[in-house]
Amino acid sequence: MLIVYRYRVPFPNPSAHSIQIAQTIHALARAGAEVWFFPREFTKATPEACLAYYGLSLHPGLSLRLPPQLTKRSRAWQGWIARRWENRTFRGRNAVFFLRDGEDSFRYAQHLAQHKREWDATVIIEVHRIHQMELAEYSRPDAPEHERAQVGNRLRRLADEEGPALRVADGVAPISATLADALRETYGDLPPMQVLPSGANMPTGDSSPLTRRSGIVYAGQLYAWKGVPTLLEAMTHLPNARLAVVGGNKEEEVAHARSLAASHGVADRVQFLGHVPHAEVQPHLQAARCAVIPLGHDLLARRFTSPIKVFEYMAAGVPIVAADLPTIREVLRDGENALLYPPTDARALAAQVQRVLSDDTLADKLRSTALRELHAFSWDERARRIMEFAARLQGARRDA
């Protein structure tokens, strides 16, 4: 099976979606697919360096490519050179085009719709958010400032292009069941769907015992909707605990978080590590006694997200405390493989963290259950689901 994975962003880069892309394309190659990955540009000199950024090695089934273009600045995939190359390359190849939503993927889906028959191509759009729903939510007069700031020409354009692109695809792949429900709510009937959560690599050794662990860890971005302000407030109710914050791609975001910690009087107990290469994050997780997912009530958190950190925490064998949201409950269950608390409630968050810090039996139960269940959310399992979905869609095209 030839899978053409296309997403117009620089690669590699420190974003979470870049991590998901790298792990997914590598897992697809390991599963036996021939994978061609087309980013906008490469930020490292060689394919080896691009993959090493994520702790991955070259695989014979994976090819990192750029589409034909006259110059580095020209718009790839446009013009007669690109069109001639596409026809020569994809005609009759029975390729599966896997497009992640956003950027210019919606426009390219429309282009593919004109050539699917002659190329015998199958188109899957992976959905991480619903731009039409975001536009409506963020345009409300009472929307928070950071949400209203998202409304602009780009969001309006993507909202306009989204529905038509989803309808011409052969399949739609939302990253959570909650998001799948939101898609049906927004657009009604759509092509066949397959939920594809994020994932993590399965651990290669035994998890370190709790006696060797200490403190609290948060790994991820510092965007407002991620909930770090709630976590810093919770630290005021955990006077004997220390917190490590792993992440933050922009210095101004880290500086703002530092100022919040200072305003709460907890700066001496919070370590801000800033951006850490993905391949180096796991040791920080494995050293912690408790890991936190402090999401708030924002639309992205309650309806769309499938945080990679959920699965990486599980893989690290660290007990998890998370905000009680529909997206989170698809993976985590209170008292079984995590402890949940009402979103934005700093006191409740602190209380659940304290339970993990003080109760060895509970902490061991949570992390051992999460580790047992991780196999359903590994990158290899994600690749298997993609290939199974693609094969089913190809069969439906042949039978049509």
Buried (B, 14 or more C-beta within 10 A) or exposed (E): BBBBBBBBBEBBBBEBBBBBBBBBBBBBBBBEBBBBBBBBEBBBEEBEEBBBBBBBEBBEBBBBEEBBBEEEEEEBBBBEBBBEBBEEBBEEEBBBBBBBBBBBBBBBBEBBBEBBEEBBBBBBBBBBBBBBBBBEBBBEEEBBEEBEEBBEEEBBBBBEBBBBBBBBBBBBBBBBBBBBEBBEEBBEEBBBBBBBBBBBBBBEEEBEEBEEBEBBBBBBBBBBBBBBBBBBBBBBBBEEBBBBBBBBBEEEBBEBBBEBBEEBEBBEBBBBBBBBEBEEBBEBBBBBBBBBBBBBBBBBBBBBBBBBBBBBBBBBBBBBBBBBBBBBBBBBBBEEBBBBBEBBBBEBBBBBBBBBBEEEEBBBBBBBBBBEBBEEBBBBBBBBBBBEBBEBBBEBBEEE
